């Protein structure tokens, strides 16, 4: 079969055989899909690629060229490109803040007895409350949880002129000194969004250095007032992740079951569905419709959040994959309800609803898709009833499957998931000493956080992510996986114990001693803040600043706005940060120099842009060796 992906030598659509198989089916049937759509969009506007176009005002769109070096308003190339980048960062922070606010409201409503959820990790609640100065003596858990939720809501909204208490409490001391000196010690994320949105208007802040500093300030606010308390809230509600076995890839879908897939970034509806589906009477309803029972299936980051906390040995089936897999999962014809919360549900899904007999339901007020009429927008107080309605829709959809074909590729991949700061410490016997000792004796050269999306810009789906991760572990560098890239690592087999054999001899020794894979599942992109806490603990343990550590971050397939704000936070945090593909700033030479070189003198971190996976890892390894040498290792 010839496809538009074909050249003289057939290219793969994906690094995963199941996606290649399903792509072939969907393409042959003439159904729109992300692989084909990307191919038709390959011809790009060179001005947009370079970051040198602007349509903010009615005098635009303006383009910067050799002959016209200024926009109509007078802005030059570096200012235009950085202002465009800041706009993307603002959207990323807004998305994280929305998720965080929903988590805080859910925690508070649960404390008030208004949700089907409960306070699962009481110890984490007490520890967090103590850290932020909330009295826990002789008080009920619910009262403490309500106060914690109120504190988090207040910090998210903290005025930008008021230094964030979350940053003051949780950030490394030496980082705080740097940030104060640079004027990027932030307030709350929502207030910083307001400042940056206004700054990035026409003719307000047009200085690329000032805009870059504001972007880093925004990144710091995102990590500390949104991401860290967000994950703390979800840990308190649903449990702090602990290592356990899971199943991933499209083969987790069993057509014999009523299947509800939860897609997006927020775990609240998914957790309510799991709780409901565990009831015998709900399973009996599915069986009465002719099914073997009912299963909840994780898709992209919502699935990742659930997978970190729920074992795939009951009503939760596991994870299908990241955002590029969603159309192909629906094309199996075996998904009865596709519940979509905030982020990453494709505009074309109504076509799949009609073609492959599924029921699409937005479960967030933010999500609307042309052609989809129904919605059940998440409310903490109403989520139990909303879960019941989703189950009813799914059972009715299953009944409509009668006589309609389903096809599921028969491949499942084992993965070890559920690593967190607490579980890593448990694996190390309660102390960071074994990890530090392994770094000192060179069994582990360093640690790299792979915080990535997935994109077709760097080649077949997930191929660059897997290539970078394999190259890192081969060189005895431990990898922590987060985001959509984490699903790539899981489906690609790098978070299984079998992957230990792909690691270098030193890392192999550590993995076998601790019974861990060479790539640890550290969650979603929202866990960037959690990762900052782990890095802080290691830096404090060694008595050094973050830039002194033999660590780095990589986003081998960054895709959208949340990835860009994570990268800017990493730079502000003092981390060498590799990204691919090249962001749209190539037409701004002074901005490139700032973010890839000059900023290192300011924060200790910098961006490194490299598309080739081996060259990218060469740069990461050279950085790690340099830091080891400076520490006398």
Secondary structure, DSSP 8 states (H G I E B T S, - for coil): ---TT--SS---SBSSHHHHHHHHHHHHTT---HHHHHHHT-S--HHHHHT-EE-SSTT--EE--SS--S-TT---HHHHHHHHHHHHHHHHHHHHHHHHHHHHHHHHHHHTT-SS-----HHHHHHHHHHTT---TT--HHHHHHHHHHHHHHHHT--TTS--HHHHHHS-HHHHHHHHHHT-----HHHHHHHHHHHTSTTS---HHHHHHHHHHHHHHIIIIIIHHHHHHHHHHH-----EEEEESGGG--TTSEEEEEEES--HHHHHHHHHHTSHHHHHHHHHTT-S-EEEEEEHHHHHHHHHHS-TTSSEEEE--SGGGHHHHHTTS--SEEEE-SS---TTHHHHHHHTT-EEEE-STT---TT---B----TTTHHHHHHHHHHHHHHHHHHTTT---------EEEEE---HHHHHHHTTSSSHHHHHHHHTTSS-EEEEEE----STTSSBTHHHHHHHHHHHHTTEEEEEESHHHHHHHHTTTTSGGGGGGS-HHHHHHHHHHT--SEEE---GGGHHHHHHHHHHHHHHHT--GGGSSEEEEETT--SHHHHHHHHHHHHHT-EEEESS--TTTT-HHHHHIIIIIHHHHHS-EEEE--SHHHHHHHHHHHHHHHHHHTT-
